[in-house]
């Protein structure tokens, strides 16, 4: 009987310790998110949007597809034409553009993103693959961009 009680007590203690460890993880994640800058949080969310919607054409590495989809990696159009870039993500794009001295003439459909998602994916692409723009795109800025 003593061994059974001891075994049960040991099991309860071990299970209790296990629950404590599981509860500590969300607290650590909350602390981590509080430490991250708003730009970093936006970039992290934008990475998910990019992976789900943009990477098929612009590729996971941002290099695009030669003669079809322009690169976002090291893209002068993306970094030098902020308003046009936001407008393209928000409303889609049709017609010829010049990216890194190379013409692209195609159609980019609007993805149906809300202003926060547009801002997030812009922050991700503008700070990935050699692009380095620290001026954060905000949902308010995206909302102000008209067709």
N, C-alpha and C positions, 0 to 999 in steps of 0.2 A: 504494500500500500504506500509506503514511504517513497519508493522509487517512482511510482505513478504520480504522486503529488509533486515530487521534485521535477519530473519530466514535464508535467503540465505547467508548473511555474516557470520553468526555463523556456518553454514554448511561448508563453504569454509575454515574457520579457523580450524575447527575440522578435516577436511580431510587433511589439510596441516600439522597439528600436527601428525596425524596418519602416513603420509608418512615419516616424520622426524624420528619417532620411528622405522619404518621398515628399513630405511637406516642405522640406528645406529647399528643394529645387525651384518651385514657383517663386519663393521669396528671393532667391538669388537672381532669377530672371527679371523680377520686378526691379530689383536694385540695379541690375545691368542696364535695363531700359531707361531708368532715371539718369544714369551716368552718361548714356549716349546722347550726343547732340541731336537736335531736331533734324539736321541735315542727314546725319548717319541713319536715323530711324527711317527717314523718307527714302534714302538710297536702298536700305534693306527691303522695304515694301516694294519699291520700284523694281528690284531684281526679280521678284515673284511675278509682277505684271509682265516684265520683259520676257521672262522664260515662257510664260503661258501664251503670250500674244505676238511678240515681236521677233523672237529668235528663229521662227520658221523661215522668215525672209532675210532678216539681217544677220542670222546665224548666232549661235551662242557666244562666239568670240567677237561679235560686232563687226566682222569684216564684210558682211553682205555677200551677194552673189554677183560676180563679175558680169557687167553689161545688163544686169536685171535689177538688182536691189543695191542701192548705194551703201557704202560702209558707214558705220557710226564710229568705229575705232579710228581715232586720229582724224576725224571729219572736220574740215574747216567750215562746212555748211552748218553743221550742228552747233559748233562753238561760236561762230561769228554771226549767225542769223537766229538769234534767240527767239524773236517774235515769230518768224516763219516756221521755226522748228516746233514751237508750242502749237501753232495753228495747224501744222501737218498732223501732229499726234491727236489733237482735239477734233479736227474736222476731216482729216484725210488730205490727200494731195494728188493732184492731177496735173500733168504737164512736165515740161523739161526743167531740170535743175542742174547746176554744175557743182560737183562735189570733188574736191581735191583735183581741180582742173580736168575732170572727166564728166561728160554729159550723161545724164540719166533721164529717160523719158518714159514714165510709167504711171501707174495708178497705185496709190496707197489708200486703202479703204479706211474710213473712220472705224474705230474699234468700239465705240460706245462707252468710252471711259468717262467717269465723273471727274470733276476738277481736281480732286485729291489724287486720283490714280494717274491723271496726266502729269501733275506736278511730280509725283513719285517716280514715274518712269523717266521723266525728263532729268530729274536729279541723278538717277542711276546712270543713264547713258552719258550725261555730261560730266560724270566723274568715274568713268570706266575706260579701259583700253587706251590709256594715254591721254584721255580728255581730263581736264582739271579745271572745273569752274566752281568756285566756292560760293558764288552768289546763288543762294537757294531759290529755286522756282517754288512759289507758293500757290496754294489753291486760289487765293485772292487774285494773284497775277493771272493765272489761267482763266479765271472767270471774266477778267477784263478783256480778254482776247476775243474779238468778234470775227465772224466769217468774212 
